[in-house]
Amino acid sequence: MSSEPASPQVQHVHHHYVPVKSGGTAAVLELLPGIFLQTFGIGHLYAGNVGTGLLFMFGYWCVAFINLLLCFVVIGFFTWPICWAVTAIVSTVIASNSVKTRRA
């Protein structure tokens, strides 16, 4: 038998750093691609809400396609800008607020 003392257990502490995300950045990332590329949802992806971001992205594209078809009977020229404006406002507000709720 040896009379050596038992060696103490070494604890490894890992710190996980999560960068703070900005609601303003999420709003800009939601609105600018929506204006220039007709692609909403990127602000949600930035905020960490992948499902919501993909839902806004593909959902708007489906609505835009339907409005494109409605342009052949003239009504699409009225409904498309309305759908775009509603999507731009709602998705931007939700993306900005989702960053704030994830922080809390």
C-alpha positions in Angstrom: 0.0 0.0 0.0 1.3 3.4 -0.8 0.9 6.3 1.5 0.5 8.9 -1.2 -2.4 11.2 -0.9 -5.2 10.9 -3.5 -4.7 13.4 -6.3 -7.5 16.1 -6.4 -9.9 15.9 -9.2 -9.3 18.6 -11.8 -12.5 20.5 -12.9 -12.6 22.0 -16.4 -14.8 25.0 -16.7 -16.1 25.9 -20.1 -17.5 29.3 -20.7 -20.0 29.6 -23.6 -20.1 33.1 -25.0 -23.2 34.1 -26.8 -22.9 37.5 -28.6 -25.6 40.0 -27.8 -27.9 40.5 -30.8 -29.6 43.7 -31.7 -33.2 44.2 -32.5 -32.3 47.0 -34.9 -30.0 44.7 -36.8 -32.7 42.1 -37.0 -35.1 44.7 -38.4 -32.6 45.9 -41.0 -31.8 42.4 -42.0 -35.5 41.7 -42.4 -36.4 44.8 -44.3 -33.5 45.5 -46.8 -33.6 42.0 -48.4 -37.4 42.3 -48.5 -37.1 45.6 -50.4 -34.4 44.7 -52.8 -34.7 40.9 -53.2 -38.3 40.1 -52.2 -36.8 37.8 -49.5 -38.2 38.2 -46.0 -37.1 36.0 -43.1 -33.4 36.8 -42.8 -33.9 38.9 -39.7 -35.6 35.9 -38.1 -32.7 33.7 -39.0 -30.3 36.2 -37.4 -32.5 36.2 -34.3 -32.2 32.5 -34.0 -35.8 31.7 -35.1 -35.0 29.5 -38.1 -38.5 28.0 -38.4 -40.2 31.4 -38.4 -37.6 32.8 -40.8 -38.2 30.0 -43.3 -41.9 30.3 -42.9 -41.8 34.0 -43.8 -39.4 33.4 -46.6 -41.3 30.6 -48.4 -44.7 31.8 -47.3 -44.1 35.2 -48.9 -42.8 33.6 -52.1 -46.0 31.5 -52.3 -48.1 34.6 -51.8 -46.0 36.5 -54.4 -46.5 33.8 -56.9 -50.3 33.8 -56.4 -50.3 37.6 -56.8 -48.2 37.2 -60.0 -50.9 34.9 -61.4 -53.6 37.4 -60.3 -51.8 40.1 -62.3 -53.2 38.4 -65.4 -56.7 39.4 -64.2 -55.5 42.8 -63.0 -56.4 42.4 -59.3 -52.8 41.3 -58.6 -51.6 44.8 -59.3 -53.5 45.9 -56.2 -53.1 42.9 -54.0 -49.3 42.4 -54.4 -48.3 45.8 -53.0 -50.7 45.3 -50.1 -49.3 41.9 -49.3 -45.8 43.2 -49.6 -46.4 46.1 -47.2 -48.2 43.9 -44.6 -45.4 41.3 -44.8 -42.7 44.0 -44.5 -44.2 45.6 -41.4 -45.3 42.5 -39.6 -42.1 40.5 -40.2 -39.9 43.4 -39.3 -41.7 44.0 -36.0 -41.7 40.3 -35.1 -38.0 39.9 -35.9 -37.1 42.9 -33.8 -39.2 41.8 -30.8 -38.0 38.2 -31.0 -34.4 39.3 -30.3 -35.6 41.2 -27.3 -37.5 38.3 -25.9 -34.7 35.8 -26.4 -32.4 38.1 -24.4 -34.6 38.2 -21.4 
